Amino acid sequence: MLTRLLAKRQQRQRAVIAGITAVAVVLGAVLYVTETLDTTLQTAVYDRAITNSPAEVRNQITIIAIDDPTITQYNVYPLPRRAYAEMLRALKPLNPTTVVFDVSFYDKSASAEDDAALATAIKDAGNVILAMQGVQETFIGDHVTKYANLQFPIDALRSAAAGLGAVNIRQDPDHIVRDSQLVIEGPKGERFYGLPLAAAVKQVRADLTKSRIENDRLIVPAPLGDRTMPINRAGGMSVYYAAPPATPTYAQKTPCSVPGEFCVVSLKDASPGRSRRTSSPVARSSSARIRSPPSRTTTPSRTRRVRRCSASRSGRTPRSRSSPTAIRC
């Protein structure tokens, strides 16, 4: 009798152990296939490295922000395109190396006159890079993300621009952006490069048409030697966030006055009158980037939670060798 009870007990124990083992195997397989475990470990290491790694902000980049005061001034959002045309004319005497728009111009505006004025200003500047993006992912791998469709600026603006850059972003499960997309492809295999990369390449006079990928590295030929950066299977690379989100423009006594932050000025202040001042923050940088209103939520790890603003991205600007002027939408 005792022997039978012990035998049954051992059978139940084996069954429980077998069940636990089966669940562990299935769970491990799921985590392996979805790369969840690998991603979790990587993000933990990444967040710690970003938090502990000091960085020096050199203000090679001036961000021109479409902030609340700018929207109040024009009393409408999206802004009329004449506002961007006026800004480009104001920037020209300051000779920025590159002007990068992180703003979508995928549709014609209500004013054909404004569209024409912006196209003329872009062509006259000769150094403007506009945003484009892929829509509906179809494949991820081989160091690229492929999309079923592509969105471009309207023809008048696209033909006037010096180049295009993709503004696609990939959020991790915790809604934090840790990768910058370097390469995307359209349905016909047409290849485009990320907006920050396109700006940096123009700054160092590199040639993206001759770029190549070797052993998880994107190599771009440049006059002073090849520029090399890591690239993952999705065509992205980890972002090195060099600074926390900048203090709002309306909270600063003078533009770009907070140490350790990127230089951010309000679009409303980038007027023709201010452009003549040699002390302008844009005059002290070699490039400008125009971006839309950012999300104001940050994480303890100094990374920025992101929300989309049309085709633009909010968040901190990664440290770069380039020096473009940017417009923030």
CORMO-V256476 format. One record per pair of residues at least 6 apart in sequence whose C-alpha atoms are under 7 Angstrom apart, sorted by the first residue. I is the first residue (numbers start at 1). J is the second residue. Records with the same first field share a line. If there is no record, write none. Layout:
I: J / J
This chain:
31: 37
47: 301
48: 301
50: 241
51: 301 / 302
55: 242
56: 242 / 260
57: 242 / 260 / 261 / 262
59: 262 / 263 / 285
60: 285 / 286 / 287 / 322 / 323
61: 263 / 285 / 286 / 287 / 288 / 323 / 324 / 325
62: 263 / 264 / 282 / 285 / 287 / 288 / 289 / 325 / 326
63: 263 / 264 / 265 / 288 / 289 / 290 / 325 / 326 / 327 / 328
64: 264 / 265 / 266 / 267 / 288 / 289 / 290 / 291 / 326 / 327 / 328
65: 264 / 265 / 266 / 267 / 290 / 291 / 292 / 293 / 327 / 328 / 329
66: 266 / 267 / 291 / 292 / 293 / 328 / 329
67: 266 / 293
70: 266 / 267 / 268
71: 77
81: 114 / 115 / 118
82: 114 / 117 / 118
84: 118
85: 117 / 118 / 121
87: 270 / 271
88: 121
89: 121
90: 270 / 271 / 272 / 275
91: 275
92: 125
94: 283
96: 286 / 287 / 288 / 324 / 325
97: 127 / 203 / 286 / 287 / 324
98: 127 / 128 / 199 / 203 / 287 / 288 / 324 / 325
99: 127 / 128 / 129 / 287 / 288 / 289 / 324 / 325 / 326
100: 128 / 129 / 130 / 199 / 288 / 289 / 290 / 324 / 325 / 326 / 327
101: 129 / 130 / 131 / 289 / 290 / 291 / 326 / 327
102: 130 / 131 / 290 / 291 / 312 / 327 / 328 / 329
103: 131 / 291 / 292 / 311 / 312 / 328 / 329
104: 131 / 153 / 310 / 311 / 312
105: 153 / 154
106: 151 / 152 / 153 / 154
107: 154
108: 154
109: 115
119: 156 / 157 / 160
122: 128 / 160 / 161
123: 160 / 161
126: 162
127: 162
128: 161 / 162 / 163
129: 161 / 162 / 163 / 164 / 165
130: 161 / 163 / 164 / 165
131: 164 / 165 / 166 / 167 / 195
132: 151 / 152 / 153 / 164 / 165 / 166 / 167
133: 150 / 151 / 152 / 166 / 167 / 168
134: 147 / 149 / 150 / 151 / 168 / 186
135: 147 / 148 / 149 / 150
136: 147 / 148 / 149
137: 146 / 147 / 148
138: 146 / 147 / 148
139: 145 / 146
140: 146 / 234
141: 233 / 234
142: 233 / 234
143: 231 / 232 / 233 / 234 / 235
144: 183 / 184 / 185 / 233 / 234 / 235
145: 183 / 184 / 185 / 234 / 235
146: 184 / 185 / 186
147: 185 / 186 / 187
148: 186 / 187
149: 186 / 187
150: 186
165: 192 / 193 / 194 / 195 / 198
166: 192 / 193 / 194 / 195
167: 194 / 195 / 311 / 312
168: 181
169: 180 / 181
170: 177 / 179
171: 177
175: 305 / 306
176: 303 / 304 / 305 / 306
177: 305 / 306
178: 238 / 239
179: 236 / 237 / 238 / 239
180: 236 / 237 / 238 / 239
181: 194 / 235 / 236 / 237
182: 193 / 194 / 197 / 235 / 236 / 237
183: 191 / 192 / 193 / 194 / 235 / 236
184: 191 / 192 / 193 / 235
185: 191 / 192
199: 322 / 324
200: 321 / 322
201: 207
203: 322 / 323
204: 222
205: 222 / 223
206: 220 / 221 / 222 / 223
207: 220 / 221 / 222
208: 220
210: 220 / 221
211: 218 / 219 / 220 / 221
212: 218 / 219 / 220
213: 219
216: 230 / 231 / 232
217: 228 / 229 / 230 / 231
218: 228 / 229 / 230 / 231
219: 226 / 227 / 228 / 229
220: 226 / 227 / 228
221: 227
230: 237
231: 237
239: 318
240: 318 / 319
241: 316 / 317 / 318 / 319
242: 318 / 319
243: 260 / 261 / 316
244: 261 / 302 / 316
245: 315 / 316
246: 261 / 262
249: 255 / 264 / 265 / 266
255: 264 / 265
256: 263 / 264 / 281
282: 288
285: 323
286: 323 / 324
287: 323 / 324 / 325
288: 324 / 325 / 326 / 327
289: 324 / 325 / 326 / 327 / 328
290: 325 / 326 / 327 / 328 / 329
291: 326 / 327 / 328 / 329
292: 309 / 312 / 328 / 329
293: 328 / 329
294: 314 / 315
295: 306 / 307 / 314 / 315
297: 304 / 305
298: 304 / 305
304: 315 / 316
305: 315
306: 313 / 314 / 315
307: 313 / 314
309: 329
312: 329
